[in-house]
Each structure stands twice: as structure tokens, then as C-alpha cells.
Amino acid sequence: METSQLRHIISSGIEGLPAESLKEIADFVVFVRLRSSKPLVFEKQDDLNLELSRELALLNTYELAHLEEEFSGYEITYPHE
């Protein structure tokens, strides 16, 4: 698709949208401009996101173990009547 066609699709596509939708689109435009002007920042961000995902998975494992320990014997201590 040519640039002029894309511009037309975008400009006609936002006609009549509510303010909240326009704000989301504006945020996305800023994001895309930033990503295209500073791609290295986003590569580093992807590495950071991967590391954070690993840490959260590990945290979830620890949290689950803690919860299981916390509630062991719960049925015995608090039986259903």
C-alpha cells in the first residue's frame, strides 16, 4: 500500500471516534515515532522485559510455595461443618 493510501485510511479511520480513543491513538503514534527514532532503546527494553518476566516467574514460584505452606493443614484446623 502506498503512503498516501495509508494516510487516507488513518485519517478517515479516526473520524468520529470518542476522545478516549483518540488519546489512545495519539499515545500509539508517539510510541511508534519513538520506536522508529530510537530502536536501540527498545532493544534494551525488550531485554529488560525478558529479565523481568523471568524474575516474576521465579517470584510466582516462591509465592506459590509460601501460600501452600501457609495453608497446609487448613482443612484440619478449620473443618467444614
Sequence and secondary structure as in RCSB ss.txt:
>XXXX:A:sequence
METSQLRHIISSGIEGLPAESLKEIADFVVFVRLRSSKPLVFEKQDDLNLELSRELALLNTYELAHLEEEFSGYE
ITYPHE
>XXXX:A:secstr
  HHHHHHHHHHHTTT  HHHHHHHHHHHHHHHHHHH HHHHHHHHHHHHHHHHHHHHHHHHHHHHHHHHTTTHH
HHS   
